[in-house]
Amino acid sequence: MRALIQRVTRASVTVDGEVIGSIGPGVLALVCAMRGDSETEAEKLAAKLSKLRIFEDDAGKMNRSLPDIGGAALVVSQFTLAADTSRGNRPGFSEAADPETGRRLYEHFADHLASLGTPVERGRFAADMAVELVNDGPITIWLEVAPPTA
């Protein structure tokens, strides 16, 4: 499972002209389930995000996590994180999970992150969304948890 994490001062997601999720300080998490992922990877990724120390302490060092600052997460599904651009100019998305699995794991990721104590707002799976954010720092981090190889 993959996520692009952006530290934000605020973020929101709008569908059909209606704001369906918004947060103040915290993270915008663009999340993609990959082929072969399961609930295990979703939980590991949520736990990693919850513990990720990307917020400044009193000394100005990135030593605080979302729970430490009382931050929130705006979780948005983003299958294009599976893009394969190694051939030609048109990205391929064959490594993304199928839509049913992607929806299930996206929801599981958001639910698990919330169960770890982080307030979670969400986008709408498979919707045409407008995402607004103020990237704080800017801090943008790629996270990935791969399923075990057989």
Secondary structure, 3 states (H helix, E strand, C coil): CEEEEEEEEEEEEEECCEEEEEECCEEEEEEECECCCCHHHHHHHHHHHHHCCCEECCCCCEEECHHHHCCEEEEEECHHHHCECCCCCCCECCCECCHHHHHHHHHHHHHHHHHCCCCEEECCCCCCEEEEEEEEEEEEEEEECCCCCC
